[in-house]
Amino acid sequence: MTAASARSRAQRTPHITSAAPSSPAPPRWRASRIADACAIAILVVVSAVALMTFRDYGLGWDDYTHAEYGGLLLRLYASGFTDQRALSFVNLYAYGGGFDMIAALAAKILPFGLFETRRLVGAAVGVIGLATTWRIGRRIGGPAAGLIATALLATCPLYYGQMFMNAKDAPFAVAMAVLTLALLRALEQYPAPRISTKVLFGIGLGLSFGSRVIGVLGGFYAFAALALIIAVECRRGDARKAARRAGTFVLRLLPGLLLAYITMALVWPWSVVEPLNPIRALLYFSHFFEHPWRELFDGALILVPDMPRQYVPQLFALTLPEIMLALGIAGIAAALVASARAADPPERRAALLLLVLSATFPILLTVITRPAMYNGIRHFVFVAPPIAALGGLAGGWIVARAAACGRAAALIAPVAIGAAMVPPVVDMARLHPYEYVHFNHLAGGAAAARERYMLDYWGLSFRQAAQALVSFIARNHEAPARHPHWHVAVCGPHRPVQAVLGPGFDINWDPREAEFVIALGEFYCRRIDAPMIAEVVRDGVTFARVYDIRGRTVTNLLTIPAPAPPPPSAPSP
């Protein structure tokens, strides 16, 4: 075994500190095989559940628009770039459309409807993210860490719920995970990454930047990790050698940058129409570009550009499962300590720093800059995989320490960690198919969070609500009396309702000519004094209501949001 390969293996050992217990090779080999088999089993189970349930998920506010964008991107390529509508389509041209394009192509092949196909493709991309997180956890902390990281992410409602229907943030999270894995491999092989690593790096960077322009954060993480290696090697007395090795590393990655540009161009063609378009997109998204509205946060109705600094960290604390939160924080702290320990190889320290930055920097950036915040933390799904990986690192260390304490402790530790993942799974089963609205037990669950936070901001419950209206009409053999079609007033996204109801229904916001009303259970939809046909309820939370307003006068579906309370004044000196 060469010194380089020995160091490579040492960097992948499942310890955070140098005090990891040792054990004979055969038992450790068996434990590794068992951990890997269990991680693969999780991937298989999640895939099977997704295959059985992907049709349960409704449509959200953005589904039709994204579906149109995917179709236009296919037409752009099929027409030899003569049909360029995709390059100016609403504001989606400023986003990458790789997921939308793949889903549109899959819909032409698979025997499902367009939106069912989108859900299935989303699930497939989500499983790829789980597999990538397994490899990240395993590479940084060993087989046990990889298993725990996979289980943490699979039982995270934020990730699992969003992967089915979030066309921007969930694919971006997976792309960033791929980039993170590539960077970890490159740091492990420093200063001469292998060809496979350069290919993975190019694909990950291209997909990340080509999905959302904030993929530029990956470059910042890589720069910080490289700077740490250079600083450590310079402190050891040979600055010229450190600079030479860093230059070699950057030069070896240049082919990956070329592949990244090609990948970005494929999934985001607008980005290469003009060289400065990515910068224009970054500037565009650096300012809130819509008319501000109010959302519910911590019991107050607040304009989205005025959300408090604690918005993102508070929602992470209240929505992540407790075990993921606890292990994630422990992993972040331990990795920070280990990245500062001079006895460890600089490549290992840089890898730990990169992973910590991936999990924490986006959150810290929002606290510092205070941008417009809305729709919960769906924009931060990409932070979940590195948090899970760091949680796996901490969990792997706990399991290793327990194994050093005897056979009983070696059995109790993994069982206890696994048992702590059961409550979020139970919560997701109760909320299905609205897993993404989950609040943990620190928040009192979704029922307690209803009056303080937005829950079904995607409007997924309208699918079930519209189905209930169709069943009611069929069951009672009803026919419209005043119009050729039924008129339905909808408080929430209209197109998801229209997709279920079909052409025999006219949909609008005005209830004055309507026979029925479908309304979300969110704060901005008025409770109506009329017979209720159906409610969509999960775990004590009403997500949507269907009213029969025939013979009643209803003039408005919306509440009038009260202004947000002013911040408390500073005490007088």
C-alpha positions as CSV (number, residue, x, y, z in Angstrom):
1,M,0.0,0.0,0.0
2,T,1.4,3.4,-0.9
3,A,1.6,6.3,1.5
4,A,-1.0,8.2,-0.6
5,S,-3.5,5.3,-0.5
6,A,-3.0,4.8,3.2
7,R,-3.7,8.5,3.8
8,S,-6.7,8.3,1.6
9,R,-8.1,5.4,3.6
10,A,-7.3,7.2,6.9
11,Q,-9.3,10.2,5.8
12,R,-12.4,8.1,5.3
13,T,-12.3,6.5,8.8
14,P,-15.5,6.9,10.8
15,H,-14.1,9.1,13.5
16,I,-14.3,12.8,14.4
17,T,-11.5,12.7,17.0
18,S,-8.4,10.6,17.0
19,A,-9.8,8.6,19.9
20,A,-11.9,6.3,17.7
21,P,-11.9,2.7,19.1
22,S,-10.1,0.0,17.2
23,S,-11.4,-3.4,16.5
24,P,-10.2,-6.5,14.7
25,A,-10.5,-6.3,10.9
26,P,-13.0,-9.1,10.3
27,P,-15.7,-7.7,12.7
28,R,-15.2,-4.2,11.4
29,W,-15.5,-5.5,7.8
30,R,-18.8,-7.3,8.7
31,A,-20.1,-4.1,10.4
32,S,-19.3,-2.1,7.3
33,R,-21.1,-4.6,5.1
34,I,-24.1,-4.5,7.3
35,A,-24.2,-0.7,7.4
36,D,-23.9,-0.5,3.6
37,A,-26.6,-3.1,3.2
38,C,-28.9,-1.2,5.5
39,A,-28.3,2.1,3.6
40,I,-29.1,0.4,0.3
41,A,-32.3,-1.1,1.9
42,I,-33.4,2.4,2.9
43,L,-32.9,3.5,-0.7
44,V,-35.0,0.5,-1.9
45,V,-37.8,1.1,0.6
46,V,-38.0,4.8,-0.2
47,S,-38.1,4.0,-3.9
48,A,-40.8,1.5,-3.4
49,V,-42.9,3.8,-1.3
50,A,-42.5,6.6,-3.9
51,L,-43.6,4.2,-6.6
52,M,-46.8,3.4,-4.7
53,T,-47.7,6.9,-3.7
54,F,-46.4,9.4,-6.3
55,R,-49.9,9.7,-7.7
56,D,-51.2,11.0,-4.4
57,Y,-49.6,14.4,-4.6
58,G,-51.5,17.3,-5.9
59,L,-50.5,20.3,-8.0
60,G,-49.0,23.5,-6.6
61,W,-49.0,27.1,-7.7
62,D,-46.1,26.7,-10.1
63,D,-46.7,23.3,-11.7
64,Y,-48.4,24.5,-14.9
65,T,-45.8,27.2,-15.5
66,H,-42.9,24.8,-15.0
67,A,-44.5,22.2,-17.2
68,E,-44.9,24.8,-19.9
69,Y,-41.3,25.8,-19.5
70,G,-40.1,22.2,-19.9
71,G,-42.1,21.8,-23.1
72,L,-40.7,25.1,-24.5
73,L,-37.2,23.9,-23.7
74,L,-37.8,20.7,-25.6
75,R,-39.2,22.8,-28.5
76,L,-36.1,25.0,-28.4
77,Y,-33.8,22.0,-29.0
78,A,-36.2,20.2,-31.4
79,S,-36.5,23.2,-33.6
80,G,-32.8,23.8,-33.9
81,F,-33.1,26.9,-31.7
82,T,-35.6,28.6,-34.0
83,D,-38.4,28.4,-31.5
84,Q,-36.9,30.6,-28.8
85,R,-39.9,31.2,-26.5
86,A,-38.2,29.4,-23.7
87,L,-35.5,32.2,-23.6
88,S,-38.1,34.8,-22.6
89,F,-40.8,32.7,-20.8
90,V,-42.1,34.7,-17.7
91,N,-39.0,34.8,-15.4
92,L,-38.2,31.1,-15.6
93,Y,-35.6,31.7,-18.3
94,A,-33.5,33.0,-15.4
95,Y,-33.6,29.6,-13.8
96,G,-32.3,26.3,-15.2
97,G,-34.9,24.0,-16.6
98,G,-33.2,20.6,-16.5
99,F,-35.8,19.0,-14.3
100,D,-38.7,20.5,-16.3
101,M,-37.1,19.3,-19.5
102,I,-36.5,15.8,-18.3
103,A,-40.0,15.5,-16.9
104,A,-41.5,16.8,-20.2
105,L,-39.4,14.2,-22.1
106,A,-40.4,11.4,-19.7
107,A,-44.1,12.3,-20.1
108,K,-43.7,11.4,-23.8
109,I,-42.4,8.0,-22.9
110,L,-44.1,6.9,-19.6
111,P,-47.7,5.7,-19.5
112,F,-48.7,8.5,-17.0
113,G,-50.2,11.9,-17.3
114,L,-47.8,14.9,-17.4
115,F,-48.2,15.9,-13.8
116,E,-48.0,12.3,-12.5
117,T,-44.8,12.0,-14.5
118,R,-43.5,15.1,-12.9
119,R,-44.1,13.6,-9.4
120,L,-42.4,10.4,-10.4
121,V,-39.4,12.1,-11.9
122,G,-39.2,14.3,-8.7
123,A,-39.2,11.1,-6.6
124,A,-36.4,9.6,-8.7
125,V,-34.3,12.7,-8.4
126,G,-34.9,12.7,-4.6
127,V,-33.7,9.1,-4.3
128,I,-30.5,10.1,-6.2
129,G,-30.1,12.8,-3.6
130,L,-30.4,10.2,-0.8
131,A,-27.8,8.0,-2.5
132,T,-25.5,10.9,-2.9
133,T,-25.9,11.9,0.8
134,W,-25.1,8.3,1.7
135,R,-21.8,8.5,-0.2
136,I,-21.0,11.9,1.4
137,G,-21.6,10.5,4.9
138,R,-19.7,7.4,4.2
139,R,-16.7,9.2,2.7
140,I,-16.5,11.7,5.5
141,G,-17.3,9.4,8.4
142,G,-17.4,5.7,7.4
143,P,-20.2,3.2,6.7
144,A,-22.1,3.8,10.0
145,A,-22.1,7.6,9.3
146,G,-23.3,7.0,5.7
147,L,-26.1,4.8,7.0
148,I,-27.2,7.3,9.6
149,A,-27.0,10.2,7.1
150,T,-29.2,8.3,4.7
151,A,-31.7,7.5,7.3
152,L,-31.8,11.1,8.6
153,L,-32.5,12.5,5.2
154,A,-35.0,9.9,4.3
155,T,-37.0,10.6,7.4
156,C,-36.8,14.4,7.0
157,P,-40.2,15.7,5.9
158,L,-38.7,18.9,4.5
159,Y,-36.7,16.9,2.0
160,Y,-39.0,14.0,1.4
161,G,-42.2,16.1,0.9
162,Q,-40.5,18.6,-1.4
163,M,-38.9,16.1,-3.6
164,F,-42.2,15.1,-5.2
165,M,-43.4,18.5,-6.3
166,N,-40.8,21.2,-5.9
167,A,-39.4,21.7,-9.4
168,K,-36.7,24.2,-8.5
169,D,-35.5,23.7,-4.9
170,A,-35.4,19.9,-4.6
171,P,-33.5,19.3,-7.9
172,F,-31.1,22.1,-6.9
173,A,-30.6,20.3,-3.5
174,V,-29.6,17.1,-5.3
175,A,-27.3,19.0,-7.7
176,M,-25.6,20.7,-4.7
177,A,-25.2,17.3,-3.0
178,V,-23.5,15.9,-6.1
179,L,-21.2,18.9,-6.2
180,T,-20.4,18.5,-2.5
181,L,-19.5,14.8,-3.0
182,A,-17.3,15.7,-6.0
183,L,-15.5,18.3,-4.0
184,L,-14.9,15.9,-1.1
185,R,-13.4,13.4,-3.5
186,A,-11.2,16.1,-5.0
187,L,-9.9,17.2,-1.6
188,E,-9.2,13.6,-0.7
189,Q,-7.2,13.1,-3.9
190,Y,-5.5,16.5,-3.6
191,P,-3.6,17.8,-5.5
192,A,-4.3,15.4,-8.4
193,P,-8.0,14.5,-8.6
194,R,-8.9,11.5,-10.7
195,I,-10.7,11.7,-14.0
196,S,-13.9,10.3,-12.5
197,T,-13.8,12.9,-9.8
198,K,-13.3,15.7,-12.4
199,V,-16.3,14.4,-14.4
200,L,-18.5,14.3,-11.2
201,F,-17.3,17.8,-10.3
202,G,-18.2,19.1,-13.8
203,I,-21.6,17.6,-13.7
204,G,-22.3,18.7,-10.2
205,L,-21.2,22.3,-10.7
206,G,-23.0,22.5,-14.1
207,L,-26.3,21.2,-12.7
208,S,-26.0,23.4,-9.5
209,F,-25.3,26.6,-11.3
210,G,-27.7,25.6,-14.1
211,S,-30.5,25.0,-11.7
212,R,-30.3,28.1,-9.5
213,V,-27.7,30.8,-9.9
214,I,-26.9,30.6,-6.1
215,G,-25.0,27.5,-7.0
216,V,-22.1,29.9,-7.0
217,L,-22.0,29.1,-3.3
218,G,-20.3,25.9,-4.2
219,G,-17.3,27.8,-5.5
220,F,-17.1,29.7,-2.2
221,Y,-17.0,26.5,-0.2
222,A,-14.3,25.1,-2.5
223,F,-12.2,28.3,-2.2
224,A,-12.4,28.2,1.6
225,A,-11.4,24.6,1.7
226,L,-8.5,25.2,-0.7
227,A,-7.4,28.2,1.3
228,L,-7.3,26.1,4.5
229,I,-5.0,23.6,2.8
230,I,-2.7,26.3,1.5
231,A,-2.5,28.0,4.9
232,V,-1.7,24.7,6.7
233,E,1.0,23.8,4.2
234,C,2.5,27.3,4.4
235,R,2.6,27.2,8.1
236,R,4.6,23.9,7.8
237,G,7.4,26.0,6.2
238,D,7.2,25.5,2.4
239,A,5.0,28.2,0.9
240,R,6.4,27.6,-2.6
241,K,5.5,23.9,-2.5
242,A,2.0,24.8,-1.1
243,A,1.4,27.2,-4.0
244,R,2.7,24.7,-6.6
245,R,0.4,22.0,-5.2
246,A,-2.6,24.3,-5.2
247,G,-1.8,25.4,-8.8
248,T,-1.7,21.7,-9.8
249,F,-5.0,21.1,-8.1
250,V,-6.7,24.0,-9.9
251,L,-5.2,23.1,-13.3
252,R,-6.3,19.5,-12.9
253,L,-9.9,20.7,-12.3
254,L,-10.0,22.9,-15.4
255,P,-11.5,20.1,-17.6
256,G,-14.2,19.8,-15.0
257,L,-15.0,23.5,-15.4
258,L,-15.4,23.0,-19.2
259,L,-17.8,20.1,-18.6
260,A,-19.6,22.3,-16.0
261,Y,-20.1,25.0,-18.6
262,I,-21.4,22.5,-21.2
263,T,-23.8,21.0,-18.6
264,M,-25.0,24.4,-17.6
265,A,-25.7,25.3,-21.2
266,L,-27.7,22.2,-21.7
267,V,-30.0,22.7,-18.8
268,W,-30.1,26.5,-18.8
269,P,-29.6,27.6,-22.5
270,W,-30.4,31.3,-21.6
271,S,-27.2,31.4,-19.6
272,V,-25.0,31.1,-22.6
273,V,-27.0,33.2,-25.1
274,E,-25.0,36.1,-23.8
275,P,-21.9,35.7,-21.6
276,L,-23.1,38.0,-18.9
277,N,-26.5,36.4,-18.5
278,P,-25.6,34.4,-15.4
279,I,-24.5,37.7,-13.7
280,R,-27.8,39.3,-14.8
281,A,-29.7,36.4,-13.2
282,L,-27.7,36.8,-10.0
283,L,-28.5,40.5,-9.9
284,Y,-32.1,39.9,-10.7
285,F,-32.6,37.5,-7.8
286,S,-30.6,39.6,-5.4
287,H,-33.6,41.9,-5.2
288,F,-37.2,41.0,-4.4
289,F,-38.9,41.2,-7.8
290,E,-42.5,40.8,-6.9
291,H,-45.2,43.0,-5.3
292,P,-44.8,42.2,-1.6
293,W,-47.5,40.3,0.2
294,R,-47.9,39.2,3.8
295,E,-47.2,35.8,5.2
296,L,-47.8,34.3,8.6
297,F,-44.7,33.9,10.7
298,D,-44.7,33.3,14.5
299,G,-48.3,34.4,14.7
300,A,-47.8,37.8,12.9
301,L,-48.7,38.8,9.4
302,I,-45.5,40.2,8.0
303,L,-44.5,41.6,4.5
304,V,-42.1,39.1,3.0
305,P,-39.3,41.7,2.5
306,D,-39.6,42.5,6.2
307,M,-39.2,39.0,7.7
308,P,-37.1,39.0,10.8
309,R,-33.5,37.7,10.8
310,Q,-34.5,34.6,12.8
311,Y,-36.9,33.4,10.1
312,V,-34.8,30.7,8.6
313,P,-33.0,29.4,11.7
314,Q,-36.3,29.4,13.6
315,L,-38.1,27.4,11.0
316,F,-35.3,24.9,10.7
317,A,-35.4,24.4,14.5
318,L,-39.2,23.9,14.4
319,T,-39.5,21.7,11.3
320,L,-36.5,19.4,11.2
321,P,-37.0,16.1,13.1
322,E,-35.5,16.4,16.6
323,I,-32.9,13.6,16.0
324,M,-31.7,15.3,12.8
325,L,-31.5,18.6,14.6
326,A,-29.6,17.2,17.5
327,L,-27.1,15.1,15.5
328,G,-26.8,17.8,12.9
329,I,-25.8,20.4,15.5
330,A,-23.4,18.0,17.2
331,G,-21.9,17.1,13.8
332,I,-21.4,20.7,12.9
333,A,-19.7,21.5,16.2
334,A,-17.5,18.4,16.2
335,A,-16.5,18.9,12.5
336,L,-15.5,22.5,13.3
337,V,-13.3,21.4,16.2
338,A,-11.7,18.7,14.0
339,S,-11.1,21.1,11.1
340,A,-9.0,23.2,13.5
341,R,-7.0,20.3,14.9
342,A,-3.4,20.6,13.6
343,A,-2.7,16.9,14.0
344,D,-5.1,15.9,11.2
345,P,-4.2,15.9,7.5
346,P,-5.0,19.3,5.9
347,E,-7.1,17.5,3.2
348,R,-9.3,16.0,5.9
349,R,-9.6,19.3,7.7
350,A,-10.6,21.1,4.5
351,A,-13.2,18.4,3.7
352,L,-14.8,18.9,7.1
353,L,-14.8,22.7,6.7
354,L,-16.4,22.4,3.3
355,L,-19.2,20.3,4.7
356,V,-19.8,22.6,7.6
357,L,-20.0,25.6,5.3
358,S,-22.5,23.8,3.1
359,A,-24.7,23.2,6.1
360,T,-24.4,26.6,7.8
361,F,-23.3,29.4,5.5
362,P,-26.6,29.8,3.5
363,I,-28.5,30.1,6.8
364,L,-25.9,32.6,8.3
365,L,-26.0,34.6,5.1
366,T,-29.8,35.1,5.4
367,V,-29.4,36.2,9.0
368,I,-26.8,38.8,8.0
369,T,-28.4,40.1,4.8
370,R,-32.1,39.6,5.7
371,P,-33.5,39.0,2.2
372,A,-37.2,38.6,1.4
373,M,-38.4,35.3,2.9
374,Y,-41.5,33.4,2.1
375,N,-43.0,29.9,1.6
376,G,-41.4,28.5,4.7
377,I,-37.8,27.2,4.0
378,R,-38.5,25.5,0.7
379,H,-35.6,27.6,-0.8
380,F,-33.2,25.9,1.7
381,V,-33.9,22.3,0.9
382,F,-30.3,22.2,-0.4
383,V,-29.1,22.6,3.2
384,A,-30.7,19.4,4.4
385,P,-28.3,16.9,2.7
386,P,-25.1,18.3,4.3
387,I,-26.9,18.6,7.7
388,A,-27.8,14.9,7.4
389,A,-24.3,14.0,6.5
390,L,-22.9,15.9,9.5
391,G,-25.6,14.3,11.6
392,G,-24.4,10.9,10.3
393,L,-20.8,11.9,11.2
394,A,-21.9,12.6,14.8
395,G,-24.1,9.4,14.9
396,G,-21.2,7.3,13.6
397,W,-18.9,8.6,16.3
398,I,-21.6,7.8,19.0
399,V,-21.9,4.3,17.6
400,A,-18.1,3.9,17.6
401,R,-17.7,5.1,21.1
402,A,-20.6,2.9,22.3
403,A,-18.9,-0.1,20.7
404,A,-15.8,0.6,22.8
405,C,-17.9,0.4,26.0
406,G,-19.0,-3.2,25.5
407,R,-21.4,-5.3,23.5
408,A,-24.6,-4.0,25.2
409,A,-23.7,-0.4,24.5
410,A,-22.8,-1.3,21.0
411,L,-26.3,-2.6,20.5
412,I,-28.2,0.1,22.4
413,A,-26.6,3.1,20.6
414,P,-27.8,2.3,17.0
415,V,-31.1,1.1,18.3
416,A,-31.7,4.3,20.2
417,I,-30.7,6.4,17.1
418,G,-33.0,4.4,14.9
419,A,-35.9,4.6,17.4
420,A,-35.5,8.4,17.4
421,M,-36.3,8.4,13.7
422,V,-39.6,6.7,14.2
423,P,-41.6,9.8,15.3
424,P,-41.0,11.8,12.1
425,V,-41.9,8.8,10.0
426,V,-45.2,8.4,11.9
427,D,-45.8,12.2,11.5
428,M,-45.2,11.9,7.7
429,A,-47.6,9.0,7.5
430,R,-50.3,11.0,9.3
431,L,-49.8,14.0,7.0
432,H,-49.4,12.1,3.7
433,P,-49.4,13.5,1.0
434,Y,-48.7,16.8,2.7
435,E,-45.5,15.7,4.4
436,Y,-43.8,19.0,3.6
437,V,-46.0,20.9,6.1
438,H,-44.4,19.0,9.1
439,F,-43.6,20.8,12.3
440,N,-41.7,18.9,15.0
441,H,-42.7,18.3,18.6
442,L,-40.8,21.3,19.8
443,A,-43.4,23.3,17.8
444,G,-46.2,21.1,19.1
445,G,-46.7,19.5,15.7
446,A,-48.6,20.8,12.7
447,A,-51.8,21.3,14.6
448,A,-50.2,23.7,17.1
449,A,-48.3,25.5,14.3
450,R,-51.4,26.1,12.2
451,E,-52.2,29.5,13.9
452,R,-48.6,30.7,13.8
453,Y,-47.1,29.6,10.5
454,M,-47.9,28.9,6.8
455,L,-48.5,25.2,6.2
456,D,-49.9,24.2,2.7
457,Y,-48.4,27.2,0.8
458,W,-48.2,25.0,-2.3
459,G,-51.9,24.3,-2.2
460,L,-51.5,20.6,-2.7
461,S,-54.7,19.8,-0.8
462,F,-56.8,21.3,-3.7
463,R,-56.5,18.0,-5.5
464,Q,-58.4,16.1,-2.8
465,A,-60.8,19.0,-2.3
466,A,-61.7,19.1,-6.0
467,Q,-62.2,15.4,-6.0
468,A,-64.6,15.7,-3.1
469,L,-66.6,18.3,-5.0
470,V,-66.8,16.0,-8.1
471,S,-67.9,13.1,-5.9
472,F,-70.6,15.2,-4.2
473,I,-72.1,16.3,-7.5
474,A,-72.1,12.8,-8.9
475,R,-73.4,11.3,-5.7
476,N,-76.4,13.7,-5.7
477,H,-76.9,13.6,-9.4
478,E,-76.7,17.4,-9.5
479,A,-76.8,19.6,-12.6
480,P,-76.1,23.4,-12.9
481,A,-79.3,25.4,-12.9
482,R,-78.1,28.9,-13.8
483,H,-75.2,28.3,-16.2
484,P,-74.1,25.8,-18.8
485,H,-71.2,24.9,-16.4
486,W,-70.8,24.8,-12.7
487,H,-69.2,28.0,-11.4
488,V,-66.6,27.4,-8.6
489,A,-64.9,30.2,-6.7
490,V,-61.4,29.2,-5.6
491,C,-59.3,30.9,-2.9
492,G,-55.9,29.6,-3.8
493,P,-54.2,28.3,-7.0
494,H,-56.8,27.8,-9.7
495,R,-55.1,25.6,-12.2
496,P,-54.8,22.6,-9.8
497,V,-58.5,22.7,-9.2
498,Q,-59.3,23.1,-13.0
499,A,-57.1,20.0,-13.7
500,V,-59.3,17.9,-11.5
501,L,-62.7,19.4,-12.2
502,G,-62.3,19.4,-16.0
503,P,-64.0,21.5,-18.7
504,G,-67.5,21.3,-17.1
505,F,-66.5,23.9,-14.5
506,D,-65.7,27.6,-14.7
507,I,-63.1,28.7,-12.1
508,N,-62.5,32.2,-10.8
509,W,-62.0,34.3,-7.7
510,D,-65.5,35.9,-7.7
511,P,-68.0,34.0,-5.5
512,R,-71.0,36.2,-6.4
513,E,-72.0,34.0,-9.4
514,A,-70.6,30.8,-8.0
515,E,-72.4,27.7,-6.7
516,F,-69.5,26.3,-4.8
517,V,-66.3,27.5,-3.1
518,I,-63.0,25.7,-2.6
519,A,-60.7,27.4,-0.2
520,L,-57.4,26.7,1.4
521,G,-57.2,26.6,5.2
522,E,-54.6,29.3,5.2
523,F,-55.1,32.6,6.9
524,Y,-55.9,34.6,3.8
525,C,-59.0,32.5,2.9
526,R,-62.2,33.6,4.7
527,R,-64.3,31.1,6.6
528,I,-67.7,31.1,4.9
529,D,-71.1,30.8,6.6
530,A,-72.4,28.1,4.3
531,P,-72.9,24.3,4.3
532,M,-69.6,22.5,4.1
533,I,-69.4,19.7,1.6
534,A,-66.0,18.4,2.6
535,E,-62.8,19.2,4.5
536,V,-59.3,18.0,3.8
537,V,-57.9,17.2,7.2
538,R,-54.7,15.6,8.3
539,D,-53.4,15.2,11.9
540,G,-55.9,17.7,13.2
541,V,-55.2,20.3,10.6
542,T,-57.7,21.5,8.0
543,F,-55.9,22.1,4.7
544,A,-58.9,22.9,2.5
545,R,-62.7,23.3,2.6
546,V,-65.4,22.9,0.0
547,Y,-68.6,24.9,0.5
548,D,-72.0,24.8,-1.1
549,I,-73.1,28.5,-1.4
550,R,-76.2,28.1,-3.6
551,G,-78.9,30.4,-2.2
552,R,-76.4,32.4,-0.2
553,T,-74.7,35.7,-0.8
554,V,-70.9,35.6,-0.6
555,T,-69.0,38.7,-1.9
556,N,-65.4,38.0,-1.0
557,L,-63.2,35.0,-0.5
558,L,-60.2,36.8,1.1
559,T,-59.6,38.0,4.6
560,I,-58.1,41.5,5.0
561,P,-54.7,40.9,6.5
562,A,-53.9,43.0,9.5
563,P,-50.6,44.9,9.4
564,A,-47.7,43.3,11.2
565,P,-47.1,44.6,14.7
566,P,-44.3,47.2,15.0
567,P,-41.1,46.0,16.5
568,P,-40.7,46.7,20.2
569,S,-39.1,50.0,20.9
570,A,-35.7,50.2,22.6
571,P,-35.8,51.1,26.2
572,S,-35.0,54.6,27.1
573,P,-31.5,55.2,28.5
